[in-house]
Amino acid sequence: MAEMIYRLIPSSPDTLLPRDTVKAAVEYLKNALHTTDVIYVIAESPIFVDCGTELHQLRCPVCREPLSLRWWAECMGHAAESDFRERSVLFPCCLKRGALEEIEYIEPCGLASVILEIRNTANLPDSEMLNTLRCILGCDLRIIRAVY
């Protein structure tokens, strides 16, 4: 059986949050979802937050043409060399400049320095919970659903 993990990340990859603030958000989620299986990651620089086995297709954010996974992997490798501080790319389809975080993933993925991870739950945070989390964290959030 596939494992489902929900990850909540700030909309901006460069958002850094104090550990106490992130811990408060984790405690809120544990209480609101009635689970103990919520963890967090705080990284010094952005890391790629994937959708697991659902990572099959991506598109250029400028012209919406499909992008090859091979091109994407090369770009991610170059960005990783700079700890994802340099994320500028030249899209091969339209030769326009953009950033890795602008790529359109068919199943949401992202870059983040702060990740809240919910495992082993059938309950997903509803809109009220997400609004409360936005207030606690002071930033907008995205949900990444990963299947493994």
C-alpha positions in Angstrom: 0.0 0.0 0.0 1.3 3.5 -0.9 2.2 5.9 1.9 0.7 9.4 1.7 2.6 12.3 3.2 1.3 15.9 3.3 3.8 18.6 3.4 3.0 22.3 4.1 5.6 24.8 2.9 5.8 28.5 2.7 4.9 29.9 -0.8 8.3 31.6 -1.0 11.3 29.3 -1.0 13.4 31.8 0.9 11.1 32.1 3.8 12.9 31.4 7.1 11.0 31.1 10.3 12.1 30.9 14.0 12.1 27.4 15.4 9.7 28.4 18.2 7.2 29.6 15.6 7.5 26.4 13.6 7.1 24.3 16.8 3.9 26.2 17.7 2.5 25.4 14.2 3.4 21.7 14.7 1.6 21.6 18.1 -1.4 23.3 16.6 -1.6 20.8 13.8 -1.2 17.8 16.2 -4.1 19.1 18.2 -6.3 20.1 15.3 -5.8 16.8 13.4 -5.7 14.6 16.5 -2.4 13.0 15.6 1.1 12.8 16.9 2.6 12.2 13.5 3.6 15.7 12.6 7.2 16.7 12.2 9.1 19.7 10.9 12.3 20.4 9.0 14.2 23.7 9.1 17.0 24.0 6.6 19.6 26.8 6.2 18.8 27.0 2.5 15.9 25.8 0.3 15.5 22.1 -0.4 13.3 20.4 -3.0 10.0 19.2 -1.7 8.8 16.5 -4.1 5.5 14.7 -4.7 7.1 11.3 -4.6 6.2 8.8 -7.3 3.8 11.3 -8.8 6.7 13.4 -10.4 6.1 12.7 -14.0 5.3 15.9 -15.9 6.4 19.5 -15.7 5.8 22.6 -17.9 7.5 25.8 -18.7 5.8 28.7 -16.8 6.2 31.0 -19.7 5.0 29.1 -22.8 3.5 26.1 -21.0 5.4 23.6 -23.1 6.4 20.3 -21.5 9.9 20.2 -20.0 12.1 17.1 -20.0 12.9 15.5 -16.7 16.5 15.2 -17.8 16.8 19.0 -18.4 15.1 19.6 -15.0 17.4 17.1 -13.2 20.5 19.0 -14.6 19.1 22.3 -13.5 18.4 20.9 -10.1 21.9 19.6 -9.9 23.4 23.0 -10.7 21.1 24.7 -8.2 22.1 22.2 -5.5 25.7 23.2 -6.0 24.8 26.6 -4.7 22.5 25.3 -2.0 19.6 26.5 -4.1 20.6 30.1 -3.7 21.1 30.4 -7.5 17.8 29.2 -9.1 17.8 31.1 -12.4 17.3 28.9 -15.5 16.9 29.4 -19.2 13.8 27.5 -20.4 14.8 25.5 -23.5 11.4 25.7 -25.2 11.1 29.5 -25.4 14.6 30.6 -24.4 13.1 32.8 -21.7 14.7 33.3 -18.2 13.0 32.2 -15.1 13.5 30.5 -11.8 13.2 26.8 -10.7 10.4 27.6 -8.4 8.3 28.9 -11.3 8.2 25.6 -13.0 4.7 24.2 -13.2 4.5 20.7 -11.8 1.4 18.6 -12.7 1.5 17.3 -9.1 2.6 20.2 -6.8 6.3 20.3 -5.8 8.3 23.2 -4.4 11.4 24.5 -2.8 11.4 25.4 0.9 13.6 26.0 3.9 10.7 25.2 6.3 8.6 22.0 6.0 5.7 20.8 8.1 5.1 17.1 7.5 1.9 15.2 8.3 2.1 11.4 8.0 -0.4 8.6 8.5 -3.6 10.6 8.5 -6.7 10.6 6.5 -7.4 14.2 7.6 -6.0 17.1 5.7 -5.9 20.6 7.2 -9.1 22.4 6.2 -9.3 26.0 5.1 -9.8 27.2 8.7 -6.8 25.3 9.9 -4.7 26.6 7.0 -5.8 30.2 7.9 -4.7 29.6 11.5 -1.4 28.2 10.4 -0.8 31.2 8.1 -1.4 33.4 11.2 0.9 31.4 13.4 3.7 31.3 10.8 3.1 34.7 9.2 3.3 33.5 5.6 1.2 31.9 2.9 1.4 28.1 2.5 1.3 25.5 -0.2 0.3 21.8 0.3 2.5 19.2 -1.3 1.0 15.7 -1.4 3.6 13.0 -1.7 3.0 9.4 -2.5 5.6 6.7 -2.0 
